[in-house]
Each structure stands twice: as C-alpha cells, then as structure tokens.
Amino acid sequence: MARPADRDRWLALALLLAVLALAYLLLLHPWWTAPMLQEQARIDGLLERDLRVRTQLAQADEVRQRLEEARAVLSTASGFMPEASSELATAALVQRLETVVSQASPGNKACAITNRVPQNRHQKDEQYPTVVVEVRLQCGTPELAAVLMALEGGTPRLFIEDFNILPTRRFVLGSNRTQGSGGIDVSFELVGYLRPAPAAAVAAAGVADAD
C-alpha cells in the first residue's frame, strides 16, 4: 500500500502536468504553434508553386516548338474549311452545295435543292469547330450519286451525316416544272470542319502524345 507522502507527490505531479497542458492549450498553442503551422503551410504552397513555374518555364521552348509545328500543319492541311468564322464557312458550304447540284444537273432539270437550313451547333470548347447545313434534295438516282460523290470527295473535306432517303413516284424539278418518275427525296446533314486555333491544336497534340 502506497504511503501518504508518495501518493501526495504523484498527485502533485499530475496536477502540475495538467496545469502545464492547460497553459499550453490556452497560451502557447494559439499564439505560437498554430501560427507557425499556418506559416509553414504557406511556405510549402509557395515552394510548390515556384516548382510549377520553373517547370513551365523549362518547357517554354518545347511549347513554342509545338506551336510552330501546329501552325505549319494547319497551314498545309486541306481537309479544313479555310474560312475564318462559322458564318463565312456556312455560306461557303451552301455555295458548294449549290455548285455541286448545278454541275450534276444543269438547270436543275433532274436534281434540285428543296431545302437548306444552316444549323448553329458551334460550341466554344469544341476541339474542331463544325459547320452544319441541313439539306433536302429531290434527284434522279444518277444525279444523286454524282452529288454525294462530289460533296464527300472534294476539298475541303465535307461529311454527310444523318442520311435519310425516301423513294417517290413523282417529283417536280426545275423552273419548267418538268415531272418525272423514279426520283428520290433525300435529307441529310452536310458537315464541314473549321481550322482549330493553334493553341487548341497544341493541346490536341499533347493529348495524343499522352495516349
């Protein structure tokens, strides 16, 4: 059994430790330890940011080289539409359609455009901006084949999507209102692609390298 003197010493030591812990929590920690921890976290954040900046600066020459390469590729790529805006590209797309149809059927005697509606589907985050025109044609079979081949086989590259075809018994074409048989009523989306900005091209190249 512990003697009263030993028990009193242990009790006094426990009280002293409790007082020291309370003093630390009330005085030392909020006024010294916590600010020092916050300062250390701020210093670590600045060091990490400095490392990122140094890494980016070290890659500046590589990024500049990629930008020049992307500009060179875009300047020679023939698949993109050369227009600088979607409005100009849409107008060029409609003109291309009219030219191809008139070449396949002079005077629109065997093939005619019955509807063409530009669609505004351009989004800011698109990697390759698109221009779309909804088209409806009434054509004979040979003329339709010639139109489709000319649209998809020329330069710049155009694409036909959402293609729908419906045979009709009779159709009316041209200014002379000539009627015929065996015509085809066709609807589709004519799609072209604008040149991406050089920065977007560099980003795309980076993604391709990562893959």
C-alpha positions as CSV (number, residue, x, y, z in Angstrom):
1,M,0.0,0.0,0.0
2,A,1.5,3.4,-1.0
3,R,2.5,5.7,1.7
4,P,0.6,9.1,2.0
5,A,3.8,11.0,1.1
6,D,4.3,9.1,-2.1
7,R,0.6,9.5,-3.1
8,D,0.8,13.2,-2.5
9,R,3.9,13.5,-4.7
10,W,2.2,11.7,-7.5
11,L,-1.0,13.8,-7.1
12,A,1.1,17.0,-7.2
13,L,2.9,15.8,-10.3
14,A,-0.4,15.0,-12.0
15,L,-1.7,18.4,-11.1
16,L,1.4,20.1,-12.4
17,L,1.2,18.2,-15.8
18,A,-2.5,19.2,-16.0
19,V,-1.7,22.9,-15.4
20,L,1.2,22.8,-18.0
21,A,-1.1,21.2,-20.6
22,L,-3.9,23.7,-19.9
23,A,-1.4,26.6,-20.2
24,Y,-0.1,25.2,-23.5
25,L,-3.6,24.9,-24.9
26,L,-4.6,28.4,-23.7
27,L,-1.4,30.3,-24.3
28,L,1.3,28.6,-26.3
29,H,-0.7,26.7,-29.0
30,P,-3.0,29.6,-30.2
31,W,-0.3,32.2,-30.0
32,W,2.7,30.3,-31.3
33,T,2.2,26.7,-32.6
34,A,-0.9,27.4,-34.7
35,P,0.6,30.5,-36.5
36,M,3.8,28.6,-37.1
37,L,1.9,25.7,-38.7
38,Q,0.0,28.1,-40.9
39,E,3.2,29.8,-41.9
40,Q,4.8,26.5,-42.8
41,A,1.8,25.5,-44.9
42,R,2.1,28.9,-46.7
43,I,5.8,28.4,-47.3
44,D,5.1,24.8,-48.6
45,G,2.5,26.2,-51.0
46,L,4.8,28.9,-52.3
47,L,7.6,26.3,-52.9
48,E,5.2,24.1,-54.8
49,R,4.0,27.0,-56.9
50,D,7.6,28.0,-57.6
51,L,8.4,24.5,-58.7
52,R,5.4,24.5,-61.1
53,V,6.5,27.9,-62.6
54,R,10.1,26.7,-63.0
55,T,8.8,23.5,-64.7
56,Q,6.6,25.5,-67.1
57,L,9.5,27.9,-67.9
58,A,11.7,25.0,-68.6
59,Q,9.1,23.7,-71.1
60,A,8.7,27.1,-72.8
61,D,10.9,26.2,-75.8
62,E,9.1,22.9,-76.3
63,V,5.7,24.6,-76.2
64,R,6.9,27.2,-78.6
65,Q,8.2,24.5,-81.0
66,R,4.9,22.6,-80.7
67,L,3.0,25.8,-81.5
68,E,5.1,26.4,-84.6
69,E,4.6,22.8,-85.7
70,A,0.9,23.1,-85.3
71,R,0.8,26.3,-87.3
72,A,2.7,24.6,-90.1
73,V,0.4,21.6,-90.1
74,L,-2.7,23.8,-90.1
75,S,-1.3,26.0,-92.9
76,T,-1.0,22.9,-95.2
77,A,-4.0,20.9,-94.1
78,S,-6.5,20.7,-96.9
79,G,-9.3,19.0,-95.0
80,F,-10.4,22.0,-93.1
81,M,-12.5,24.8,-94.4
82,P,-10.4,27.9,-95.0
83,E,-13.0,30.5,-93.7
84,A,-12.2,32.4,-90.5
85,S,-15.6,32.2,-89.0
86,S,-18.6,29.8,-88.8
87,E,-20.8,32.3,-90.6
88,L,-18.5,32.6,-93.6
89,A,-18.0,28.8,-93.6
90,T,-21.7,28.2,-93.6
91,A,-22.2,30.5,-96.6
92,A,-19.3,28.7,-98.4
93,L,-20.9,25.3,-97.5
94,V,-24.3,26.4,-99.1
95,Q,-22.5,27.7,-102.1
96,R,-20.6,24.5,-102.5
97,L,-23.8,22.5,-102.3
98,E,-25.5,24.7,-105.0
99,T,-22.5,24.4,-107.3
100,V,-22.3,20.6,-107.0
101,V,-26.0,20.2,-107.6
102,S,-25.9,22.6,-110.6
103,Q,-23.0,20.6,-112.1
104,A,-24.7,17.3,-111.6
105,S,-28.0,18.6,-113.1
106,P,-27.6,21.8,-115.2
107,G,-30.7,23.9,-114.9
108,N,-31.9,21.7,-112.1
109,K,-33.8,19.5,-114.5
110,A,-33.0,16.2,-112.7
111,C,-31.9,17.4,-109.3
112,A,-32.9,20.3,-107.2
113,I,-32.4,21.6,-103.6
114,T,-35.8,21.8,-101.9
115,N,-34.5,23.0,-98.5
116,R,-31.2,24.1,-96.9
117,V,-31.1,25.2,-93.3
118,P,-27.9,26.3,-91.6
119,Q,-27.6,24.8,-88.0
120,N,-25.8,26.7,-85.3
121,R,-24.1,23.9,-83.3
122,H,-20.7,25.5,-82.7
123,Q,-19.5,25.2,-79.1
124,K,-16.7,27.2,-77.6
125,D,-15.0,24.1,-76.2
126,E,-15.1,22.1,-79.4
127,Q,-11.6,20.8,-80.4
128,Y,-12.6,21.1,-84.1
129,P,-15.4,23.6,-84.7
130,T,-18.1,22.4,-87.1
131,V,-20.5,24.0,-89.5
132,V,-23.7,22.1,-90.4
133,V,-26.3,22.6,-93.0
134,E,-29.5,20.5,-93.1
135,V,-30.2,19.7,-96.8
136,R,-33.1,18.2,-98.7
137,L,-32.8,17.2,-102.3
138,Q,-35.1,15.7,-104.9
139,C,-33.0,14.0,-107.5
140,G,-32.8,11.2,-110.0
141,T,-30.6,8.3,-109.0
142,P,-27.5,9.1,-111.2
143,E,-27.6,12.8,-110.3
144,L,-27.9,12.0,-106.6
145,A,-24.9,9.7,-106.7
146,A,-22.9,12.4,-108.5
147,V,-23.8,15.0,-105.9
148,L,-22.9,12.8,-103.0
149,M,-19.6,11.8,-104.5
150,A,-18.7,15.4,-105.3
151,L,-19.5,16.6,-101.8
152,E,-17.5,13.9,-100.0
153,G,-14.7,13.6,-102.5
154,G,-13.7,17.2,-102.9
155,T,-11.6,19.7,-101.0
156,P,-12.1,20.8,-98.2
157,R,-13.4,17.5,-96.8
158,L,-17.1,17.5,-96.2
159,F,-19.1,14.8,-94.5
160,I,-22.7,13.6,-95.0
161,E,-24.4,12.6,-91.7
162,D,-27.9,11.6,-90.7
163,F,-28.7,10.4,-94.2
164,N,-32.3,9.6,-95.0
165,I,-33.7,8.6,-98.4
166,L,-37.3,8.0,-99.5
167,P,-38.3,6.9,-103.0
168,T,-41.1,8.8,-104.5
169,R,-43.3,8.1,-107.5
170,R,-43.3,11.6,-108.9
171,F,-41.3,14.7,-108.4
172,V,-41.2,18.2,-109.8
173,L,-37.9,19.8,-110.7
174,G,-36.6,23.0,-112.4
175,S,-38.2,26.2,-113.5
176,N,-40.1,24.4,-116.3
177,R,-41.9,22.2,-113.7
178,T,-41.0,19.0,-115.5
179,Q,-42.4,15.9,-113.9
180,G,-40.6,12.6,-113.9
181,S,-40.6,9.2,-112.2
182,G,-38.1,7.3,-110.2
183,G,-36.9,10.4,-108.3
184,I,-35.5,10.2,-104.7
185,D,-36.4,12.5,-101.9
186,V,-33.2,12.8,-99.7
187,S,-32.4,14.6,-96.5
188,F,-29.0,14.8,-94.7
189,E,-26.7,17.0,-92.8
190,L,-23.7,18.4,-94.7
191,V,-20.9,18.9,-92.2
192,G,-17.6,20.8,-92.6
193,Y,-14.8,21.5,-90.1
194,L,-13.0,24.8,-89.4
195,R,-9.4,25.0,-88.7
196,P,-8.8,24.9,-85.0
197,A,-6.9,27.6,-83.2
198,P,-3.1,26.9,-82.9
199,A,-3.4,26.6,-79.1
200,A,-6.2,24.0,-79.5
201,A,-4.0,22.1,-81.9
202,V,-1.1,22.1,-79.5
203,A,-3.4,20.8,-76.7
204,A,-4.7,18.1,-79.0
205,A,-1.2,17.1,-79.9
206,G,-0.4,16.9,-76.2
207,V,-3.3,14.6,-75.5
208,A,-2.3,12.4,-78.4
209,D,1.2,12.1,-77.0
210,A,-0.1,11.3,-73.6
211,D,-2.3,8.5,-75.0
